[in-house]
Amino acid sequence: MLNAAAASPTAGGASAGLIQRLASLPRETRDTLWLLAVVGLVISPLIPHVPGWTMPFAYALLLWRAWLSWNQRALPNRWIKGGLLLVAVVLTVVSHKTIVGRDAGVTLIVLLLVLKTLELRARRDAMVIFFLGFFTLLANFFFSQSLIVAFVMLVGMLGLLTALINSNLPVGRPPLMQSLRTAAWMSLLGAPIMLALFLLFPRMAPLWACPATTSADAAACPMK
């Protein structure tokens, strides 16, 4: 009991220290860590649908990028990024025998999204990550339209919208909760339009079809 009581203040002190450190981070570091966490969430439902090496590779890069941001280290140079891109493309070709098609395309979009975080320096780079992230959100529905995936994608969409809104508040240190509330309000306002489009917009090929390269692809694309 004494050991537990002695350990509790230590754990509480460590937790309080971490929270204090997070609160005192520079805005650029805070915003980068938020965006990296959202990217990690957005790609997570794709774990069963990409080659086994993809997600360890992707999450290792995200953790590396987070470490660089946390410790205020310089980003990798273009030769390192070029080498990582080459490795990603070669592994994709080896796994899928192509870079064309649904499965190879989803693998590549995940890797390109993660690799882009390694050159996140300016607002322009952030915009590319935002829209690659939104595209990856849609890619999740190639494989599953379950409620769980839909919920994760809703949270991911709110996270990306929060980061997008926050990037348009360049002055000072606006709280992320402020941007999150704005993102939630925007989503609520857009929900009736989304529902109307879902019910009334004609879902016709090729806009609503995806190319099937295997029998599993064909089963996943019933509207083809």
Backbone as a chain_set.jsonl record, in Angstrom:
{"seq": "MLNAAAASPTAGGASAGLIQRLASLPRETRDTLWLLAVVGLVISPLIPHVPGWTMPFAYALLLWRAWLSWNQRALPNRWIKGGLLLVAVVLTVVSHKTIVGRDAGVTLIVLLLVLKTLELRARRDAMVIFFLGFFTLLANFFFSQSLIVAFVMLVGMLGLLTALINSNLPVGRPPLMQSLRTAAWMSLLGAPIMLALFLLFPRMAPLWACPATTSADAAACPMK", "coords": {"N": [[0.817, -1.207, 0.0], [1.909, 1.217, 0.819], [3.859, 1.465, -1.127], [2.263, 1.743, -3.395], [0.978, 4.125, -2.779], [3.16, 5.796, -2.745], [3.935, 5.646, -5.366], [1.824, 6.798, -6.718], [1.773, 9.736, -6.438], [4.067, 10.218, -7.918], [3.407, 9.293, -10.493], [1.261, 11.019, -10.959], [2.603, 13.465, -10.893], [4.246, 13.195, -13.125], [2.335, 13.048, -15.152], [1.124, 15.575, -14.869], [3.331, 17.126, -15.467], [3.718, 16.466, -18.163], [1.35, 17.456, -19.307], [1.691, 20.159, -18.753], [3.978, 20.642, -20.257], [2.978, 20.183, -22.838], [1.137, 22.276, -22.966], [2.835, 24.422, -23.018], [4.15, 24.309, -25.388], [5.54, 25.629, -28.444], [3.456, 27.303, -30.864], [3.656, 26.319, -33.507], [4.744, 23.748, -33.15], [2.737, 22.557, -31.578], [0.533, 22.643, -33.369], [1.534, 21.075, -35.444], [1.85, 18.553, -34.196], [-0.813, 17.997, -33.631], [-1.856, 17.77, -36.245], [-0.385, 15.564, -37.185], [-1.352, 13.566, -35.481], [-4.01, 13.472, -36.341], [-3.675, 12.625, -39.001], [-2.615, 10.076, -38.506], [-4.902, 8.905, -37.381], [-6.718, 9.024, -39.547], [-5.65, 7.257, -41.457], [-5.8, 4.86, -40.148], [-8.086, 2.992, -40.362], [-7.437, 1.676, -42.705], [-5.612, -0.283, -42.238], [-6.136, -3.165, -42.424], [-6.257, -3.421, -45.171], [-4.09, -2.794, -46.731], [-0.72, -3.642, -47.809], [1.288, -5.547, -45.444], [3.638, -4.215, -44.632], [3.133, -1.552, -44.918], [1.753, 0.108, -42.965], [3.449, -0.066, -40.572], [5.69, 1.238, -41.704], [4.539, 3.726, -42.351], [3.598, 4.718, -39.838], [5.984, 4.768, -38.44], [7.313, 6.825, -39.762], [5.581, 8.951, -39.133], [5.92, 9.056, -36.345], [8.631, 9.687, -36.235], [8.563, 12.197, -37.461], [7.032, 13.547, -35.547], [8.787, 13.428, -33.384], [10.886, 14.991, -34.351], [9.592, 17.468, -34.473], [8.837, 17.855, -31.787], [11.307, 18.07, -30.517], [12.375, 20.209, -31.797], [13.986, 19.86, -34.091], [15.806, 19.884, -37.232], [14.19, 19.378, -40.396], [14.32, 16.442, -42.546], [16.661, 16.318, -45.312], [16.366, 16.803, -48.93], [17.42, 14.59, -50.198], [17.184, 12.46, -48.445], [14.386, 12.404, -48.218], [13.753, 11.915, -50.88], [14.9, 9.372, -51.166], [13.306, 7.895, -49.373], [10.843, 8.143, -50.654], [11.383, 6.738, -53.025], [11.816, 4.175, -51.97], [9.229, 3.692, -50.994], [7.702, 3.645, -53.378], [8.923, 1.51, -54.777], [8.446, -0.661, -53.018], [5.672, -0.668, -53.137], [5.227, -1.377, -55.82], [6.397, -3.914, -55.812], [4.674, -5.244, -54.064], [2.103, -4.973, -55.245], [2.5, -5.342, -57.915], [2.09, -3.291, -59.643], [1.413, 0.251, -60.033], [-1.012, 1.178, -60.537], [-4.537, 1.225, -60.205], [-7.031, 0.309, -57.71], [-6.116, -0.817, -55.165], [-3.27, -0.526, -55.201], [-3.216, 2.214, -55.606], [-4.41, 3.223, -53.252], [-2.533, 2.378, -51.345], [-0.341, 3.928, -52.163], [-1.368, 6.541, -51.805], [-1.624, 6.698, -49.051], [1.075, 6.515, -48.28], [2.188, 8.748, -49.586], [0.807, 10.814, -48.329], [1.809, 10.582, -45.699], [4.57, 10.914, -46.162], [4.58, 13.526, -47.062], [4.334, 14.985, -44.743], [6.907, 15.207, -43.86], [7.994, 17.38, -45.063], [6.732, 19.562, -44.072], [6.627, 22.738, -43.821], [5.676, 25.28, -44.591], [2.575, 27.144, -44.969], [1.51, 26.408, -47.393], [2.415, 23.761, -47.737], [0.991, 22.589, -45.664], [-1.614, 22.836, -46.637], [-1.605, 21.047, -48.788], [-1.333, 18.65, -47.374], [-3.75, 18.675, -45.933], [-5.675, 18.316, -47.997], [-4.858, 15.962, -49.227], [-5.352, 14.39, -47.034], [-8.183, 14.565, -46.843], [-8.812, 13.247, -49.206], [-7.845, 10.712, -48.606], [-9.615, 10.058, -46.582], [-11.937, 9.528, -48.092], [-11.001, 7.331, -49.503], [-11.064, 5.293, -47.636], [-13.666, 4.354, -47.73], [-13.753, 2.762, -49.949], [-13.374, 0.212, -49.125], [-14.92, -0.376, -46.877], [-18.11, 0.425, -45.593], [-19.045, 0.589, -43.042], [-20.587, 1.416, -39.845], [-18.698, 1.913, -37.882], [-16.353, 2.594, -39.299], [-17.393, 4.844, -40.582], [-17.828, 6.513, -38.365], [-15.192, 6.872, -37.407], [-14.173, 8.207, -39.626], [-15.714, 10.512, -39.532], [-14.753, 11.699, -37.179], [-12.101, 12.017, -38.013], [-12.499, 13.803, -40.155], [-13.442, 16.057, -38.761], [-11.129, 16.583, -37.304], [-9.3, 17.239, -39.38], [-10.611, 19.463, -40.494], [-10.489, 21.149, -38.28], [-7.704, 21.573, -38.125], [-7.372, 22.841, -40.599], [-8.943, 25.18, -40.324], [-7.58, 26.314, -38.16], [-5.14, 26.869, -39.358], [-5.771, 29.064, -40.82], [-5.846, 31.076, -39.053], [-3.63, 33.04, -38.455], [-2.505, 34.751, -36.555], [-1.229, 35.148, -33.291], [-1.996, 32.711, -30.729], [-4.334, 30.818, -31.183], [-6.755, 28.855, -29.415], [-7.011, 25.309, -29.87], [-9.481, 24.192, -29.348], [-11.234, 26.219, -29.96], [-11.056, 26.32, -32.766], [-11.951, 23.727, -33.237], [-14.617, 23.86, -32.376], [-15.628, 25.621, -34.299], [-15.239, 24.037, -36.589], [-16.986, 21.905, -36.025], [-19.429, 23.276, -36.039], [-19.519, 24.149, -38.714], [-19.674, 21.653, -39.979], [-22.145, 20.794, -39.035], [-23.824, 22.702, -40.221], [-23.422, 22.021, -42.863], [-24.521, 19.508, -43.049], [-27.342, 19.16, -43.861], [-27.176, 19.782, -46.621], [-25.417, 17.793, -47.479], [-26.998, 15.528, -46.983], [-29.126, 15.996, -48.755], [-27.776, 15.883, -51.229], [-26.934, 13.225, -51.118], [-29.378, 11.871, -51.27], [-30.574, 12.829, -53.616], [-28.725, 13.23, -55.689], [-27.714, 11.797, -58.724], [-26.276, 8.633, -58.71], [-24.119, 7.554, -60.701], [-22.134, 5.484, -62.875], [-19.143, 6.581, -64.606], [-18.512, 7.919, -62.266], [-19.281, 7.02, -59.73], [-18.178, 4.537, -59.616], [-15.559, 2.144, -59.063], [-12.465, 1.007, -60.382], [-12.145, -2.46, -60.848], [-9.71, -4.699, -60.087], [-9.327, -7.198, -59.155], [-11.163, -10.151, -58.083], [-11.984, -9.652, -55.499], [-11.956, -6.88, -55.503], [-14.063, -6.422, -57.281], [-16.219, -7.382, -55.805], [-16.276, -5.489, -53.816], [-17.144, -3.272, -55.126], [-20.015, -2.86, -55.827], [-21.545, -1.107, -57.286], [-20.502, -0.76, -59.718]], "CA": [[0.0, 0.0, 0.0], [2.798, 2.365, 0.857], [4.49, 1.594, -2.444], [1.268, 2.285, -4.322], [0.771, 5.54, -2.443], [4.348, 6.544, -3.152], [4.009, 5.688, -6.822], [0.754, 7.625, -7.252], [2.207, 11.128, -6.659], [5.062, 10.257, -8.994], [2.689, 9.208, -11.76], [0.512, 12.255, -11.124], [3.54, 14.53, -11.231], [4.679, 13.011, -14.51], [1.216, 13.431, -16.011], [1.0, 17.037, -14.814], [4.463, 17.697, -16.193], [3.475, 16.306, -19.594], [0.312, 18.41, -19.697], [2.296, 21.497, -18.725], [4.872, 20.745, -21.413], [2.144, 20.321, -24.03], [0.543, 23.611, -22.962], [3.867, 25.436, -23.246], [4.797, 24.105, -26.679], [5.308, 26.661, -29.458], [2.25, 27.023, -31.647], [3.98, 25.491, -34.67], [4.893, 22.369, -32.682], [1.41, 22.074, -31.171], [-0.296, 22.421, -34.551], [2.096, 19.948, -36.18], [1.512, 17.323, -33.489], [-2.244, 17.768, -33.855], [-2.047, 17.293, -37.616], [0.167, 14.213, -37.277], [-2.295, 12.672, -34.808], [-5.176, 13.323, -37.212], [-3.257, 11.777, -40.122], [-2.55, 8.71, -37.995], [-6.27, 8.418, -37.228], [-7.362, 8.89, -40.854], [-5.158, 6.083, -42.179], [-5.887, 3.648, -39.322], [-9.003, 1.951, -40.834], [-6.888, 1.01, -43.884], [-4.61, -1.269, -41.825], [-6.348, -4.509, -42.972], [-6.447, -3.396, -46.624], [-2.834, -2.471, -47.405], [0.319, -4.632, -47.471], [1.678, -5.537, -44.043], [4.744, -3.311, -44.342], [2.74, -0.161, -45.169], [1.445, 0.872, -41.764], [4.66, 0.165, -39.775], [6.483, 2.257, -42.394], [3.859, 5.018, -42.243], [3.581, 5.198, -38.455], [7.365, 5.083, -38.059], [7.592, 8.164, -40.287], [4.821, 9.916, -38.341], [6.578, 9.188, -35.046], [9.878, 10.409, -36.478], [8.213, 13.607, -37.686], [6.618, 14.096, -34.257], [10.001, 13.594, -32.576], [11.596, 16.154, -34.887], [8.86, 18.668, -34.078], [8.893, 17.984, -30.326], [12.66, 18.451, -30.125], [12.799, 21.364, -32.592], [15.075, 19.448, -34.973], [15.635, 20.206, -38.648], [13.546, 18.346, -41.202], [15.281, 15.745, -43.415], [16.934, 16.981, -46.588], [15.639, 16.254, -50.073], [17.961, 13.284, -50.57], [16.531, 11.475, -47.566], [12.981, 12.306, -48.615], [13.717, 11.236, -52.175], [15.172, 7.957, -50.928], [12.119, 7.298, -48.766], [9.828, 8.054, -51.707], [11.77, 5.64, -53.91], [11.538, 2.932, -51.241], [7.779, 3.517, -50.951], [7.218, 3.264, -54.707], [9.429, 0.166, -55.091], [7.706, -1.632, -52.212], [4.313, -0.734, -53.669], [5.281, -2.157, -57.067], [6.674, -5.308, -55.444], [3.487, -5.802, -53.412], [0.909, -4.971, -56.095], [2.914, -5.557, -59.314], [1.673, -2.128, -60.41], [1.038, 1.417, -59.234], [-2.311, 1.567, -61.076], [-5.616, 0.435, -59.627], [-7.516, 0.74, -56.407], [-5.296, -1.209, -54.023], [-1.972, 0.149, -55.296], [-3.442, 3.646, -55.44], [-4.639, 3.518, -51.834], [-1.236, 2.245, -50.675], [0.477, 5.097, -52.501], [-1.886, 7.776, -51.227], [-1.254, 6.669, -47.638], [2.505, 6.808, -48.146], [2.435, 10.133, -50.006], [0.299, 11.674, -47.255], [2.751, 10.543, -44.577], [5.841, 11.501, -46.596], [4.425, 14.975, -47.187], [4.531, 15.614, -43.433], [8.339, 15.431, -43.647], [8.372, 18.687, -45.6], [5.74, 20.517, -43.586], [7.302, 23.963, -43.39], [4.877, 26.47, -44.86], [1.126, 26.941, -45.05], [1.231, 25.701, -48.643], [2.604, 22.328, -47.47], [-0.126, 22.148, -44.831], [-2.796, 22.702, -47.486], [-1.475, 19.784, -49.528], [-1.619, 17.568, -46.423], [-5.18, 18.686, -45.647], [-6.49, 17.778, -49.079], [-4.515, 14.539, -49.299], [-6.073, 13.755, -45.931], [-9.588, 14.419, -47.222], [-8.879, 12.204, -50.231], [-7.661, 9.443, -47.909], [-10.895, 9.781, -45.927], [-12.821, 8.889, -49.072], [-10.441, 6.023, -49.883], [-11.482, 4.298, -46.648], [-14.973, 3.801, -48.084], [-13.603, 1.742, -50.982], [-13.272, -1.105, -48.501], [-15.962, -0.6, -45.88], [-19.037, 1.518, -45.292], [-19.618, 0.273, -41.738], [-20.79, 2.555, -38.953], [-17.448, 2.189, -37.168], [-15.504, 3.349, -40.216], [-18.014, 6.161, -40.776], [-17.578, 7.32, -37.165], [-13.777, 7.26, -37.407], [-13.988, 9.206, -40.673], [-16.305, 11.761, -39.048], [-13.778, 12.287, -36.247], [-10.969, 12.456, -38.833], [-12.905, 15.001, -40.891], [-13.445, 17.174, -37.816], [-9.735, 16.894, -37.012], [-8.708, 17.938, -40.525], [-11.229, 20.787, -40.569], [-9.922, 21.944, -37.185], [-6.366, 21.992, -38.542], [-7.524, 23.781, -41.713], [-9.397, 26.455, -39.756], [-6.502, 26.854, -37.339], [-4.091, 27.411, -40.238], [-6.237, 30.354, -41.322], [-5.79, 32.03, -37.928], [-2.18, 33.118, -38.345], [-2.027, 35.664, -35.514], [-1.362, 34.698, -31.913], [-2.037, 31.279, -30.426], [-5.745, 30.479, -30.946], [-6.936, 27.511, -28.856], [-7.523, 24.316, -30.805], [-10.902, 23.99, -29.078], [-11.972, 27.242, -30.708], [-11.125, 25.847, -34.149], [-12.775, 22.527, -33.251], [-16.024, 24.269, -32.307], [-15.977, 26.158, -35.617], [-15.326, 22.899, -37.513], [-18.221, 21.173, -35.726], [-20.549, 24.099, -36.497], [-19.52, 24.069, -40.176], [-20.165, 20.32, -40.357], [-23.58, 20.768, -38.755], [-24.49, 23.502, -41.246], [-23.327, 21.331, -44.146], [-25.183, 18.199, -43.027], [-28.537, 19.079, -44.733], [-26.768, 19.744, -48.029], [-24.87, 16.46, -47.717], [-28.119, 14.593, -47.028], [-29.857, 16.233, -50.006], [-26.977, 15.343, -52.327], [-26.942, 11.766, -51.028], [-30.678, 11.348, -51.674], [-31.048, 13.321, -54.91], [-27.706, 13.256, -56.745], [-27.664, 10.487, -59.396], [-25.025, 7.909, -58.495], [-23.919, 6.839, -61.96], [-20.77, 5.213, -63.327], [-17.995, 6.085, -63.837], [-18.222, 8.748, -61.096], [-19.493, 6.266, -58.501], [-17.629, 3.189, -59.76], [-14.112, 2.065, -58.922], [-11.985, -0.088, -61.219], [-11.91, -3.718, -60.158], [-8.562, -5.418, -60.635], [-9.417, -8.562, -58.659], [-12.536, -10.524, -57.721], [-12.302, -8.947, -54.258], [-12.309, -5.507, -55.888], [-15.383, -6.43, -57.88], [-17.191, -7.544, -54.729], [-16.31, -4.251, -53.047], [-17.656, -2.214, -55.979], [-21.267, -3.365, -56.378], [-22.203, -0.112, -58.142], [-19.718, -0.643, -60.942]], "C": [[0.848, 1.252, 0.0], [3.471, 2.589, -0.475], [3.54, 2.198, -3.453], [1.048, 3.766, -4.063], [1.95, 6.388, -2.858], [4.424, 6.687, -4.651], [2.986, 6.644, -7.413], [1.156, 9.085, -7.434], [3.229, 11.244, -7.776], [4.398, 10.23, -10.354], [1.903, 10.484, -12.021], [1.405, 13.42, -11.498], [4.021, 14.435, -12.658], [3.589, 13.426, -15.476], [1.044, 14.941, -16.044], [2.132, 17.716, -15.572], [4.28, 17.609, -17.69], [2.441, 17.294, -20.086], [0.87, 19.831, -19.74], [3.222, 21.697, -19.915], [4.082, 20.927, -22.7], [1.556, 21.725, -24.124], [1.563, 24.691, -23.301], [4.573, 25.279, -24.59], [4.586, 25.318, -27.586], [4.118, 26.289, -30.327], [2.55, 26.107, -32.83], [4.097, 24.019, -34.28], [3.542, 21.785, -32.304], [0.554, 21.734, -32.385], [0.212, 21.231, -35.365], [1.735, 18.627, -35.518], [0.034, 16.987, -33.651], [-2.475, 17.166, -35.236], [-1.522, 15.868, -37.787], [-0.77, 13.201, -36.619], [-3.523, 12.423, -35.674], [-4.842, 12.429, -38.404], [-3.186, 10.315, -39.682], [-3.932, 8.098, -37.822], [-6.908, 8.125, -38.584], [-6.925, 7.617, -41.569], [-5.399, 4.782, -41.412], [-6.892, 2.609, -39.828], [-8.479, 1.175, -42.054], [-5.896, -0.089, -43.522], [-4.875, -2.655, -42.418], [-6.302, -4.568, -44.502], [-5.198, -3.015, -47.411], [-1.796, -3.521, -47.031], [0.839, -4.448, -46.049], [2.768, -4.56, -43.679], [4.304, -1.842, -44.332], [2.555, 0.627, -43.882], [2.631, 0.994, -40.8], [5.551, 1.248, -40.367], [5.872, 3.641, -42.174], [3.904, 5.55, -40.813], [4.988, 5.494, -37.94], [7.737, 6.485, -38.542], [6.836, 9.233, -39.496], [5.458, 10.139, -36.971], [7.894, 9.948, -35.169], [9.598, 11.895, -36.656], [7.781, 14.268, -36.381], [7.828, 14.342, -33.361], [10.793, 14.815, -33.04], [10.92, 17.447, -34.438], [8.98, 18.909, -32.579], [10.245, 18.519, -29.858], [13.233, 19.594, -30.958], [14.004, 21.028, -33.476], [14.755, 19.81, -36.424], [14.973, 19.038, -39.382], [14.574, 17.679, -42.113], [15.465, 16.468, -44.743], [16.267, 16.231, -47.744], [16.151, 14.883, -50.489], [17.343, 12.183, -49.711], [15.077, 11.293, -47.971], [12.844, 11.605, -49.966], [13.964, 9.744, -52.038], [13.974, 7.242, -50.33], [10.993, 7.148, -49.787], [10.127, 6.892, -52.654], [11.481, 4.289, -53.256], [10.031, 2.652, -51.235], [7.242, 3.041, -52.296], [7.662, 1.844, -55.054], [8.666, -0.896, -54.309], [6.263, -1.771, -52.688], [4.268, -1.581, -54.935], [5.518, -3.635, -56.759], [5.419, -5.96, -54.863], [2.313, -5.967, -54.364], [1.211, -5.277, -57.563], [2.507, -4.396, -60.224], [1.535, -0.947, -59.459], [-0.307, 1.958, -59.7], [-3.372, 0.669, -60.451], [-5.936, 0.864, -58.214], [-6.526, 0.444, -55.29], [-3.937, -0.52, -54.033], [-2.123, 1.648, -55.083], [-3.656, 4.035, -53.988], [-3.335, 3.406, -51.053], [-0.375, 3.474, -50.92], [-0.048, 6.366, -51.839], [-1.583, 7.847, -49.733], [0.197, 7.085, -47.456], [2.823, 8.243, -48.539], [1.943, 11.113, -48.943], [1.289, 11.745, -46.11], [4.073, 11.201, -44.959], [5.747, 13.016, -46.701], [4.621, 15.672, -45.852], [6.008, 15.904, -43.159], [8.835, 16.729, -44.274], [7.333, 19.747, -45.233], [6.45, 21.725, -42.989], [6.392, 25.184, -43.494], [3.396, 26.114, -44.932], [0.756, 26.186, -46.315], [1.375, 24.196, -48.465], [1.448, 21.784, -46.639], [-1.384, 21.941, -45.672], [-2.762, 21.408, -48.283], [-1.821, 18.609, -48.61], [-3.109, 17.512, -46.114], [-5.956, 17.969, -46.75], [-6.115, 16.334, -49.419], [-5.239, 13.768, -48.192], [-7.543, 13.555, -46.252], [-9.759, 13.334, -48.276], [-8.735, 10.828, -49.592], [-8.906, 9.061, -47.124], [-11.837, 9.039, -46.866], [-12.328, 7.493, -49.43], [-10.833, 4.934, -48.895], [-12.791, 3.619, -47.043], [-14.91, 2.871, -49.291], [-13.72, 0.338, -50.392], [-14.394, -1.397, -47.517], [-16.819, 0.643, -45.735], [-19.723, 1.271, -43.95], [-19.753, 1.534, -40.892], [-19.511, 2.924, -38.214], [-16.518, 3.019, -38.036], [-16.069, 4.751, -40.427], [-17.763, 7.07, -39.574], [-16.129, 7.787, -37.116], [-13.529, 8.335, -38.455], [-14.612, 10.546, -40.28], [-15.352, 12.468, -38.092], [-12.566, 12.81, -37.027], [-11.287, 13.719, -39.611], [-12.916, 16.229, -39.98], [-12.018, 17.584, -37.459], [-9.063, 17.664, -38.133], [-9.299, 19.34, -40.676], [-10.695, 21.704, -39.479], [-8.544, 22.466, -37.562], [-6.434, 23.021, -39.666], [-7.955, 25.151, -41.209], [-8.278, 27.106, -38.952], [-5.398, 27.473, -38.191], [-4.475, 28.749, -40.835], [-6.382, 31.39, -40.218], [-4.324, 32.277, -37.609], [-1.659, 33.932, -37.172], [-2.241, 35.044, -34.141], [-1.32, 33.188, -31.769], [-3.485, 30.884, -30.145], [-5.881, 29.064, -30.401], [-7.481, 26.552, -29.91], [-9.012, 24.062, -30.588], [-11.761, 25.016, -29.796], [-12.141, 26.806, -32.157], [-12.0, 24.605, -34.258], [-14.26, 22.876, -33.185], [-16.485, 24.83, -33.648], [-16.138, 25.03, -36.63], [-16.618, 22.109, -37.29], [-19.442, 21.947, -36.215], [-20.652, 24.083, -38.019], [-20.078, 22.73, -40.646], [-21.668, 20.216, -40.138], [-24.359, 21.545, -39.81], [-24.487, 22.78, -42.593], [-24.081, 20.024, -44.211], [-26.45, 18.153, -43.889], [-28.195, 19.029, -46.217], [-26.219, 18.369, -48.382], [-25.987, 15.434, -47.849], [-28.904, 14.752, -48.327], [-29.089, 15.674, -51.195], [-26.995, 13.815, -52.325], [-28.255, 11.193, -51.559], [-31.033, 11.679, -53.121], [-30.024, 13.243, -56.035], [-27.646, 11.884, -57.404], [-26.296, 9.832, -59.257], [-24.781, 6.994, -59.685], [-22.437, 6.583, -62.191], [-20.428, 6.2, -64.438], [-17.714, 6.869, -62.552], [-18.294, 7.943, -59.807], [-19.018, 4.822, -58.621], [-16.133, 3.237, -59.544], [-13.606, 0.875, -59.714], [-11.677, -1.326, -60.398], [-10.77, -4.455, -60.821], [-8.534, -6.857, -60.175], [-10.865, -8.871, -58.356], [-12.953, -9.843, -56.436], [-12.658, -7.507, -54.541], [-13.73, -5.458, -56.438], [-16.47, -6.561, -56.822], [-17.348, -6.263, -53.927], [-16.902, -3.094, -53.812], [-18.967, -2.658, -56.608], [-21.934, -2.404, -57.331], [-21.499, 0.04, -59.469], [-20.582, -1.004, -62.152]], "O": [[0.564, 2.219, -0.708], [3.645, 3.724, -0.919], [3.923, 3.043, -4.263], [0.945, 4.565, -4.995], [1.793, 7.539, -3.268], [4.905, 7.696, -5.167], [3.218, 7.236, -8.466], [0.902, 9.642, -8.502], [3.261, 12.24, -8.498], [4.739, 11.001, -11.251], [1.869, 10.982, -13.146], [1.031, 14.263, -12.313], [4.19, 15.45, -13.335], [3.857, 14.071, -16.49], [0.843, 15.527, -17.108], [1.934, 18.736, -16.231], [4.63, 18.535, -18.421], [2.609, 17.905, -21.142], [0.561, 20.605, -20.646], [3.258, 22.772, -20.512], [4.461, 21.725, -23.558], [1.48, 22.302, -25.208], [1.202, 25.752, -23.811], [5.494, 26.036, -24.897], [3.545, 25.97, -27.499], [3.808, 25.112, -30.505], [1.765, 25.205, -33.121], [3.608, 23.144, -34.995], [3.231, 20.65, -32.664], [-0.073, 20.676, -32.435], [-0.583, 20.467, -35.913], [1.355, 17.677, -36.202], [-0.327, 15.818, -33.793], [-3.196, 16.18, -35.383], [-2.151, 15.054, -38.463], [-0.962, 12.102, -37.141], [-4.024, 11.301, -35.738], [-5.64, 11.569, -38.776], [-3.643, 9.423, -40.397], [-4.123, 6.91, -38.083], [-7.564, 7.097, -38.753], [-7.74, 6.964, -42.22], [-5.219, 3.703, -41.975], [-6.593, 1.418, -39.74], [-9.026, 0.127, -42.396], [-5.386, -0.767, -44.414], [-3.928, -3.29, -42.883], [-6.308, -5.659, -45.072], [-5.247, -2.924, -48.637], [-1.969, -4.224, -46.036], [0.834, -3.339, -45.514], [2.833, -4.111, -42.535], [5.012, -0.985, -43.803], [3.137, 1.699, -43.722], [2.822, 2.073, -40.24], [6.102, 2.075, -39.641], [6.574, 4.6, -41.855], [4.219, 6.722, -40.603], [5.166, 6.373, -37.097], [8.393, 7.241, -37.826], [7.382, 10.3, -39.219], [5.529, 11.27, -36.491], [8.231, 10.758, -34.306], [10.287, 12.744, -36.09], [8.124, 15.423, -36.131], [7.887, 15.351, -32.659], [11.307, 15.579, -32.222], [11.593, 18.408, -34.066], [9.201, 20.04, -32.148], [10.319, 19.317, -28.924], [14.416, 19.917, -30.853], [14.933, 21.828, -33.592], [13.598, 20.014, -36.792], [15.169, 17.873, -39.036], [15.599, 18.286, -42.424], [14.558, 17.138, -45.235], [15.681, 15.165, -47.554], [15.406, 14.094, -51.07], [17.021, 11.104, -50.207], [14.587, 10.167, -48.06], [11.932, 10.803, -50.17], [13.318, 8.939, -52.71], [13.654, 6.12, -50.723], [10.277, 6.146, -49.787], [9.223, 6.151, -53.038], [10.966, 3.375, -53.901], [9.606, 1.516, -51.445], [6.414, 2.13, -52.345], [6.868, 1.057, -55.568], [8.28, -1.921, -54.871], [5.695, -2.863, -52.649], [3.371, -2.408, -55.101], [4.905, -4.506, -57.376], [5.142, -7.123, -55.153], [1.603, -6.971, -54.311], [0.293, -5.452, -58.364], [2.577, -4.515, -61.447], [1.539, -1.114, -58.239], [-0.707, 3.057, -59.315], [-3.126, -0.511, -60.2], [-5.226, 1.662, -57.603], [-6.137, 1.346, -54.549], [-3.495, 0.007, -53.012], [-1.272, 2.282, -54.46], [-3.146, 5.061, -53.537], [-3.054, 4.241, -50.194], [0.247, 3.999, -49.997], [0.74, 7.183, -51.362], [-1.315, 8.926, -49.204], [0.516, 7.902, -46.593], [3.646, 8.891, -47.892], [2.59, 12.129, -48.687], [1.583, 12.827, -45.601], [4.638, 11.96, -44.172], [6.729, 13.716, -46.454], [5.032, 16.832, -45.82], [6.329, 16.749, -42.324], [9.974, 17.133, -44.041], [7.093, 20.694, -45.981], [6.823, 21.733, -41.816], [6.35, 26.016, -42.588], [3.019, 24.942, -44.954], [-0.201, 25.411, -46.32], [0.558, 23.431, -48.977], [0.978, 20.669, -46.866], [-2.133, 20.989, -45.452], [-3.788, 20.744, -48.433], [-2.52, 17.683, -49.02], [-3.682, 16.424, -46.038], [-6.796, 17.114, -46.468], [-6.971, 15.564, -49.853], [-5.679, 12.636, -48.395], [-8.099, 12.495, -45.967], [-10.735, 12.585, -48.247], [-9.42, 9.884, -49.986], [-9.227, 7.878, -47.008], [-12.456, 8.046, -46.484], [-13.127, 6.579, -49.635], [-10.928, 3.767, -49.274], [-13.005, 2.448, -46.73], [-15.915, 2.247, -49.631], [-14.115, -0.604, -51.078], [-14.777, -2.554, -47.345], [-16.318, 1.767, -45.751], [-20.859, 1.7, -43.746], [-19.137, 2.564, -41.166], [-19.26, 4.099, -37.947], [-15.96, 4.02, -37.584], [-15.323, 5.73, -40.45], [-17.512, 8.264, -39.741], [-15.857, 8.951, -36.822], [-12.767, 9.272, -38.215], [-14.098, 11.6, -40.654], [-15.162, 13.681, -38.176], [-12.062, 13.898, -36.748], [-10.445, 14.612, -39.719], [-12.46, 17.305, -40.369], [-11.721, 18.771, -37.326], [-8.339, 18.627, -37.882], [-8.573, 20.294, -40.954], [-10.472, 22.892, -39.714], [-8.238, 23.64, -37.355], [-5.647, 23.968, -39.689], [-7.399, 26.169, -41.619], [-8.056, 28.313, -39.054], [-4.792, 28.473, -37.805], [-3.613, 29.492, -41.304], [-6.968, 32.453, -40.425], [-3.82, 31.78, -36.602], [-0.485, 33.819, -36.822], [-3.301, 34.485, -33.861], [-0.702, 32.482, -32.566], [-3.838, 30.637, -28.992], [-5.194, 28.158, -30.873], [-8.307, 26.932, -30.739], [-9.73, 23.751, -31.538], [-12.886, 24.72, -30.195], [-13.233, 26.906, -32.717], [-12.712, 24.433, -35.247], [-15.073, 22.253, -33.867], [-17.6, 24.552, -34.09], [-17.063, 25.054, -37.442], [-17.269, 21.694, -38.249], [-20.383, 21.354, -36.744], [-21.755, 24.011, -38.56], [-20.861, 22.675, -41.595], [-22.382, 19.625, -40.949], [-25.424, 21.109, -40.247], [-25.431, 22.909, -43.373], [-24.273, 19.473, -45.295], [-26.63, 17.17, -44.608], [-28.844, 18.317, -46.984], [-26.514, 17.834, -49.451], [-25.937, 14.569, -48.723], [-29.306, 13.759, -48.934], [-29.683, 15.056, -52.079], [-27.06, 13.183, -53.379], [-28.257, 10.155, -52.221], [-31.716, 10.898, -53.784], [-30.396, 13.195, -57.207], [-27.537, 10.883, -56.696], [-25.28, 10.411, -59.642], [-25.175, 5.828, -59.688], [-21.588, 7.363, -61.76], [-21.329, 6.629, -65.159], [-16.783, 6.532, -61.82], [-17.486, 8.139, -58.899], [-19.409, 3.974, -57.82], [-15.499, 4.258, -59.81], [-14.253, -0.172, -59.723], [-11.016, -1.241, -59.363], [-10.855, -4.8, -61.999], [-7.797, -7.668, -60.737], [-11.71, -7.976, -58.366], [-14.119, -9.487, -56.269], [-13.556, -6.953, -53.906], [-14.504, -4.562, -56.102], [-17.521, -5.928, -56.925], [-18.43, -5.979, -53.414], [-17.146, -2.034, -53.235], [-19.026, -2.821, -57.827], [-22.797, -2.808, -58.11], [-21.874, 0.897, -60.27], [-20.103, -0.967, -63.285]]}, "num_chains": 1, "name": "protein.A"}
